[in-house]
Amino acid sequence: MDENIAEVQKYYDLIVDFLVNYSFQLLGAVVLLLIGLWIAGAIASWVNNLCLRHQVDVTLANFLSNLVKIIVVVMVLVMVLNQLGIAITPFIAAIGAASLGAGLAFQGLLSNYAAGLTIILTRLFAIGNTIRVQGVYGVVKDIKLAHTLLENEDGEEIMIPNKHIVGEIVHNSDASRVIEAEVGVAYQSDMDLAITTVTQAIESACGDLDDVKVAVGIDRFDDSAIVIGYRVWVPSLNFFERKYAINKAVLDAINQANIEIPFPQRVVHQAANN
């Protein structure tokens, strides 16, 4: 019993001695940490607001504010360790060795981060843009350091690792996609009437859109028809819905205008038997 009491008394004395000698250092370190975290958040918020006031891209503004916050937090942690009397040199050496090992183990992940940083800094595209890359189409919903998130017309979310974007051919059509279609009319048709009819049908089908862009004209001359091509810029998230509605409107308008849509024809000559 006396031995247990002595053991407890030993630890009690150690704790009391530690608190007497280091209590102010601990309190100062905690206060310094809390103040430093508050300052880091305030500076990050100020940087973000400053970027937005100067019309910097939202993704780039968020990245810069987070980077500044991380730098300030690291500086505060170094000050806290110094306040506690802990040497930071061994930690720096350990972090360097660990970073080297992590870099070799996570080369693929780090390449995604490097590509994500490239996308953000070069502003290759922004949130809300419609991009096509690696055969995938969609509206950019979010840009992370490791991946880019797209959303297509069906509401599917497509996650593309950033290393598969940087260095590839990227088509960026802002928030729109182009409907490209065509219709053939007979050679004897009034071409001015046909082009006007197609144009008015498209404009009618897109009447709810602001400043719709339409291009209609003679695309080529086939064997049995003159092909009228049309291109329409529509919002990406209802691309196919608009395409089907426009094609139906064009067909109805051509029929109502009594413009002939010829069938492909082939004339076969057979030699007479003597």
Secondary structure, DSSP 8 states (H G I E B T S, - for coil): -HHHHHHHHHHHHHHHHHHHHHHHHHHHHHHHHHHHHHHHHHHHHHHHHHHHHTT--HHHHHHHHHHHHHHHHHHHHHHHHHHTT--SHHHHHHHHHHHHHHHHHTHHHHHHHHHHHHHHHHTSS-TT-EEEETTEEEEEEEE-SSEEEEE-TTS-EEEEEGGGTTTS--EE-TTEEEEEEEEEE-TTS-HHHHHHHHHHHHHHHTTTSTT--EEEEEEEE-SS-EEEEEEEEEEGGGHHHHHHHHHHHHHHHHHHTT----------------
